[in-house]
């Protein structure tokens, strides 16, 4: 696992994009729990982290596809392919992601 960001860099209800290894990863914080999925929309090359959260779904800023940040599953087209999910842990104030 590689460090991705400090825990206090992300407020509850926010998302951010980070590069871990060679992967673009979206990290979301919901109810003080962290989730990590792919940051590049599977429909078109848009960064999901430039979008916004609606409950547990991130909305792509380009064409408004939605993905569940807890599972990576597409919940609204035009995207049809799910996002990859990544294991993570929070330790000593840092968020670590396993790519």
DAFENZI-V60117 format. One record per pair of residues at least 24 apart in sequence whose C-alpha atoms are under 6 Angstrom apart, sorted by the first residue. I is the first residue (numbers start at 0). J is the second residue. Records with the same first field share a line. If there is no record, write none. Layout:
I = J  J
//
This chain:
0 = 95  96  97
1 = 95  96
2 = 94  95
3 = 94  95
4 = 93  94
5 = 92  93  94
6 = 92  93  94
14 = 48
15 = 48
16 = 48
34 = 69
35 = 84  85
36 = 71  83  84  85
37 = 82  83
41 = 80
42 = 78
//
